[in-house]
Amino acid sequence: MDGTPCERVIDERCLIHIPDNLVEIYGNDPDVQAVGAASYMGCRCSISMAPSSVIWRSSICGRCPMSRAPRCCFRFRRTGGAELRRMRVEAQVREREQKLGRLVGSAMDAIIEVDQHLQVTQMNPAAEKVFGCSAAEAAAGPLLIF
């Protein structure tokens, strides 16, 4: 990232807007040359969520001059933060589900889950031993057959 407009975004921690002449300013950046970019706008984004912080950048390159900062960069920033929060919450839910699964799976008591029609949806190994059938066999019929 050295010698690129993105480096400035990260280092200066602010919105960087280069309305024109990007290739002249960053002529050594192969990505700028490959795209033929004339303008650039980028911003540093961060979100702090225990136990760590996440930092990313949102940027737009244009082949035409960009006289003012487009609003979409700020939308990317908000959307990126929301997406990171969603991903973090999903990871926490998966972790809790795995923990609960380990707890139920290792319980010595029979635990059976049924739906609103009293169909067996899940049972732990202890329940399989008590009722003498596998969870798959139990799921084939209602709880009332036990």
Backbone bond lengths (Angstrom), bond angles and torsions (degrees), N, CA, C in turn:
res aa  C-N    CA-C-N  psi(-1)  N-CA   C-N-CA  omega(-1)  CA-C   N-CA-C  phi
1 M - - - 1.446 - - 1.531 110.83 -
2 D 1.334 116.70 -6.48 1.466 120.02 179.12 1.524 110.90 -61.29
3 G 1.307 115.36 136.94 1.461 120.72 176.19 1.513 114.48 74.63
4 T 1.322 117.40 21.80 1.467 121.66 179.33 1.520 109.66 -118.61
5 P 1.327 117.10 162.09 1.469 117.91 175.50 1.534 112.07 -63.15
6 C 1.322 116.86 -27.27 1.469 120.33 178.77 1.529 111.11 -65.20
7 E 1.326 116.73 -33.05 1.455 120.46 177.29 1.526 110.34 -60.21
8 R 1.325 116.18 -41.66 1.477 119.38 178.29 1.515 111.28 -63.17
9 V 1.327 116.80 -40.50 1.468 120.74 -179.71 1.520 110.15 -58.91
10 I 1.332 116.90 -46.70 1.460 121.28 -178.27 1.527 110.90 -69.83
11 D 1.335 116.70 -46.06 1.462 120.33 -176.18 1.526 113.16 -68.95
12 E 1.328 116.78 -43.11 1.468 120.22 -175.05 1.528 112.71 -87.26
13 R 1.315 117.05 -11.62 1.463 122.46 175.84 1.531 113.30 53.40
14 C 1.303 114.96 44.16 1.459 119.10 179.12 1.525 109.26 -153.05
15 L 1.307 115.36 175.48 1.460 121.90 175.84 1.522 109.25 -69.42
16 I 1.306 116.41 129.06 1.459 121.94 175.79 1.521 107.18 -113.45
17 H 1.309 116.12 123.58 1.460 120.83 179.83 1.525 108.32 -125.99
18 I 1.314 115.77 115.63 1.463 121.76 176.17 1.522 105.43 -114.43
19 P 1.337 117.63 100.64 1.456 120.37 -171.30 1.527 115.31 -70.89
20 D 1.339 117.60 -23.48 1.470 119.75 -176.80 1.532 109.18 -162.96
21 N 1.313 116.62 167.74 1.470 124.02 176.05 1.520 113.19 64.30
22 L 1.300 118.69 32.18 1.454 122.20 -178.67 1.532 111.47 -61.48
23 V 1.316 116.71 -41.99 1.469 120.31 -178.85 1.524 110.17 -63.88
24 E 1.314 117.29 -36.50 1.468 120.26 179.13 1.533 110.89 -68.55
25 I 1.320 116.64 -36.54 1.468 120.55 -178.25 1.530 111.03 -77.67
26 Y 1.324 116.62 -42.13 1.465 121.84 -177.18 1.531 110.49 -118.74
27 G 1.307 116.24 50.48 1.466 121.98 -178.26 1.515 114.09 -63.87
28 N 1.323 117.93 -21.36 1.469 120.89 179.79 1.522 113.15 -85.41
29 D 1.316 117.24 -7.42 1.466 120.98 179.83 1.532 108.34 -83.28
30 P 1.343 118.04 111.41 1.465 119.82 -177.04 1.530 113.48 -62.54
31 D 1.338 117.54 -30.51 1.462 119.66 179.45 1.521 111.71 -68.60
32 V 1.326 116.28 -39.98 1.469 120.45 178.01 1.524 109.20 -63.32
33 Q 1.317 117.19 -42.79 1.464 121.10 179.67 1.522 111.38 -67.00
34 A 1.328 117.08 -42.90 1.467 121.01 -177.45 1.525 111.99 -62.14
35 V 1.311 115.84 -39.30 1.464 120.54 -179.54 1.528 111.23 -80.03
36 G 1.309 116.15 -23.86 1.460 119.86 -175.17 1.510 111.15 71.86
37 A 1.327 115.63 35.63 1.458 120.87 -174.87 1.523 111.00 -71.49
38 A 1.314 115.10 137.03 1.460 121.65 177.12 1.517 111.06 -102.66
39 S 1.334 116.91 -29.48 1.461 120.94 -175.79 1.522 110.59 -136.80
40 Y 1.324 114.28 161.74 1.464 120.37 -176.91 1.516 109.39 -150.17
41 M 1.314 114.86 144.18 1.442 120.52 169.62 1.521 107.66 -145.28
42 G 1.305 116.39 131.92 1.453 120.04 179.44 1.505 110.82 -147.30
43 C 1.309 115.65 154.74 1.455 120.29 177.30 1.520 109.02 -139.67
44 R 1.300 115.30 149.85 1.459 122.80 177.97 1.514 107.26 -88.68
45 C 1.290 116.12 134.08 1.447 121.37 -178.91 1.520 108.01 -124.13
46 S 1.297 116.18 147.01 1.458 119.18 175.90 1.516 109.28 -151.20
47 I 1.305 113.59 155.04 1.449 120.26 175.86 1.515 106.84 -141.64
48 S 1.285 116.12 132.64 1.460 120.68 -179.16 1.517 108.21 -105.61
49 M 1.323 114.95 115.96 1.455 120.67 177.78 1.514 106.64 -136.91
50 A 1.308 115.63 121.49 1.471 119.66 -177.59 1.523 108.98 -52.64
51 P 1.286 119.90 136.85 1.453 128.30 10.07 1.530 113.45 -96.65
52 S 1.335 118.75 7.90 1.459 118.96 -175.41 1.516 110.85 -143.39
53 S 1.319 115.51 175.51 1.454 122.19 175.03 1.518 108.14 -116.68
54 V 1.304 115.97 150.11 1.455 121.72 177.66 1.522 107.25 -118.98
55 I 1.308 116.03 133.38 1.465 121.39 179.23 1.519 107.52 -123.96
56 W 1.316 116.20 134.98 1.459 121.19 175.16 1.508 107.90 -145.50
57 R 1.303 116.29 174.68 1.451 120.08 177.16 1.517 109.04 -126.92
58 S 1.288 115.02 148.89 1.449 122.26 176.37 1.519 106.16 -119.76
59 S 1.314 117.10 128.28 1.460 118.16 -176.44 1.518 111.32 -144.58
60 I 1.321 113.79 158.25 1.465 122.86 178.70 1.514 107.41 -135.14
61 C 1.313 116.11 130.45 1.463 121.41 172.54 1.520 107.06 -112.57
62 G 1.322 115.99 140.71 1.451 119.41 178.64 1.515 111.46 -126.44
63 R 1.308 116.66 148.82 1.470 121.10 176.60 1.515 111.53 -84.14
64 C 1.313 115.96 -8.64 1.461 121.69 177.71 1.528 107.54 -118.36
65 P 1.329 117.13 159.73 1.473 118.91 175.60 1.522 110.87 -58.35
66 M 1.319 116.32 145.50 1.458 123.60 -179.18 1.529 106.47 -119.29
67 S 1.311 116.32 92.67 1.463 120.08 -171.69 1.523 113.31 -66.95
68 R 1.311 118.31 -29.54 1.462 120.09 177.84 1.522 109.01 -139.91
69 A 1.300 115.03 159.75 1.461 120.55 -176.71 1.522 110.37 -68.67
70 P 1.327 117.23 121.68 1.469 118.80 177.45 1.525 111.56 -69.51
71 R 1.319 115.54 147.83 1.464 121.28 -177.80 1.521 112.39 -67.76
72 C 1.328 117.30 -22.44 1.462 119.20 -175.25 1.528 111.99 -64.13
73 C 1.330 119.41 -27.27 1.461 120.04 179.04 1.521 110.16 -62.61
74 F 1.301 117.52 -39.05 1.458 120.71 179.76 1.529 110.37 -70.80
75 R 1.336 116.54 -33.11 1.454 120.93 175.81 1.532 109.53 -65.98
76 F 1.340 117.69 -41.81 1.466 121.35 176.42 1.521 109.96 -58.23
77 R 1.298 116.06 -41.01 1.468 120.96 -177.87 1.526 110.63 -63.05
78 R 1.342 116.11 -47.38 1.466 119.72 179.12 1.529 110.92 -65.74
79 T 1.338 116.44 -43.99 1.458 121.16 -179.30 1.518 110.82 -63.09
80 G 1.319 117.53 -41.84 1.455 121.46 178.92 1.512 111.74 -60.89
81 G 1.326 117.12 -43.15 1.464 120.95 178.32 1.514 111.62 -64.18
82 A 1.319 116.51 -41.87 1.471 120.11 178.75 1.527 110.37 -65.07
83 E 1.318 117.06 -40.39 1.465 120.64 179.19 1.522 111.51 -64.06
84 L 1.319 116.98 -41.68 1.466 120.13 177.86 1.520 111.70 -63.91
85 R 1.338 116.75 -41.22 1.462 119.99 177.49 1.534 110.53 -62.88
86 R 1.347 116.91 -42.35 1.463 121.01 178.98 1.528 110.66 -61.75
87 M 1.326 116.66 -44.54 1.460 120.83 179.87 1.527 111.21 -63.02
88 R 1.319 116.44 -39.91 1.469 120.39 179.46 1.527 110.41 -65.25
89 V 1.341 117.33 -43.16 1.465 121.09 179.80 1.529 109.98 -65.67
90 E 1.334 117.80 -42.03 1.459 120.35 178.13 1.526 111.09 -60.83
91 A 1.316 117.20 -40.99 1.470 120.78 178.11 1.524 110.46 -63.45
92 Q 1.339 117.29 -39.68 1.461 120.73 178.36 1.524 110.95 -65.87
93 V 1.334 117.32 -40.11 1.470 120.77 178.35 1.527 110.03 -64.68
94 R 1.340 117.63 -44.78 1.466 120.43 177.74 1.528 111.36 -59.16
95 E 1.322 115.89 -41.90 1.464 120.34 179.68 1.531 110.65 -62.80
96 R 1.337 116.87 -43.23 1.469 120.47 178.83 1.524 111.22 -65.24
97 E 1.350 116.55 -40.74 1.461 119.93 179.11 1.530 110.89 -63.48
98 Q 1.329 116.56 -40.95 1.466 120.14 178.17 1.525 110.70 -64.84
99 K 1.313 116.40 -41.06 1.468 120.76 179.35 1.529 110.09 -63.95
100 L 1.329 116.29 -45.15 1.464 120.36 178.41 1.526 110.28 -63.39
101 G 1.327 116.78 -40.50 1.460 120.75 178.40 1.521 111.79 -60.87
102 R 1.336 116.28 -41.68 1.474 119.78 177.36 1.528 110.64 -65.38
103 L 1.321 116.30 -40.26 1.470 120.72 -179.60 1.530 110.76 -64.64
104 V 1.314 117.08 -49.21 1.465 121.26 -179.66 1.526 110.00 -65.97
105 G 1.326 116.94 -40.97 1.461 120.80 -178.89 1.519 113.51 -64.42
106 S 1.310 116.65 -29.77 1.472 119.68 -178.37 1.526 112.97 -97.91
107 A 1.327 117.63 -1.79 1.473 120.56 -179.39 1.522 110.21 -66.40
108 M 1.316 115.80 143.45 1.465 120.69 178.60 1.524 111.28 -84.23
109 D 1.331 117.32 -15.90 1.459 121.86 177.13 1.523 109.73 -84.86
110 A 1.330 115.70 149.01 1.470 120.67 176.35 1.526 108.62 -73.84
111 I 1.310 116.18 126.99 1.469 121.39 178.70 1.520 107.23 -125.57
112 I 1.336 115.27 125.18 1.463 121.30 -179.72 1.520 108.03 -126.81
113 E 1.319 115.69 135.52 1.469 121.18 175.25 1.520 107.51 -108.04
114 V 1.333 115.64 133.98 1.465 120.65 178.04 1.518 109.17 -126.82
115 D 1.328 115.90 156.24 1.467 120.00 177.06 1.532 109.21 -91.29
116 Q 1.327 116.23 -171.54 1.470 120.95 -176.26 1.529 112.59 -66.47
117 H 1.346 117.75 -16.36 1.464 121.55 178.94 1.536 111.66 -100.89
118 L 1.315 116.07 13.25 1.465 124.20 -178.36 1.525 112.66 62.97
119 Q 1.327 116.69 25.67 1.464 121.97 172.45 1.519 107.41 -82.55
120 V 1.313 117.25 134.19 1.456 121.75 178.18 1.535 108.24 -69.26
121 T 1.313 115.77 125.27 1.472 119.81 177.94 1.525 111.43 -105.70
122 Q 1.316 117.02 -30.62 1.467 121.26 178.59 1.516 109.46 -154.82
123 M 1.315 114.63 152.16 1.462 119.42 170.46 1.523 107.94 -150.26
124 N 1.309 115.08 148.02 1.463 119.30 -178.33 1.534 109.92 -86.01
125 P 1.336 117.44 169.45 1.466 120.43 -178.88 1.534 113.70 -56.58
126 A 1.322 117.74 -35.55 1.470 120.02 178.67 1.530 110.40 -63.79
127 A 1.317 118.03 -39.16 1.468 121.62 178.06 1.528 110.39 -67.07
128 E 1.318 116.89 -37.33 1.466 120.24 177.18 1.530 110.18 -60.22
129 K 1.331 117.10 -40.44 1.471 121.07 179.26 1.519 110.98 -68.61
130 V 1.335 116.71 -44.53 1.470 120.98 -177.94 1.529 110.65 -62.49
131 F 1.333 117.44 -44.09 1.470 121.24 -175.47 1.522 113.14 -93.41
132 G 1.328 117.50 -5.88 1.461 120.91 175.36 1.514 115.23 67.49
133 C 1.319 117.24 29.84 1.466 120.01 176.35 1.518 109.02 -148.85
134 S 1.320 115.11 161.97 1.464 119.39 179.70 1.522 109.80 -80.68
135 A 1.315 115.97 164.92 1.470 121.09 177.48 1.519 110.18 -60.86
136 A 1.336 117.23 -37.71 1.472 121.07 179.29 1.527 110.98 -64.25
137 E 1.340 117.28 -40.90 1.472 120.91 178.22 1.525 110.68 -67.38
138 A 1.309 116.32 -40.45 1.462 120.43 -179.86 1.524 111.40 -66.36
139 A 1.329 117.26 -33.78 1.463 121.54 -179.51 1.530 112.02 -67.84
140 A 1.342 117.07 -15.56 1.450 120.39 -178.61 1.533 112.50 -75.76
141 G 1.324 117.65 -13.51 1.468 119.14 -177.32 1.508 112.01 -143.12
142 P 1.329 115.97 174.29 1.466 120.19 179.73 1.528 111.66 -75.31
143 L 1.305 116.00 160.92 1.454 122.27 179.33 1.536 111.09 -60.96
144 L 1.311 117.70 -27.06 1.464 122.82 -175.35 1.522 113.04 -63.46
145 I 1.345 119.26 -19.54 1.461 120.04 179.93 1.514 111.78 -72.37
146 F 1.333 117.85 -14.28 1.458 120.86 179.32 1.507 107.37 -87.25
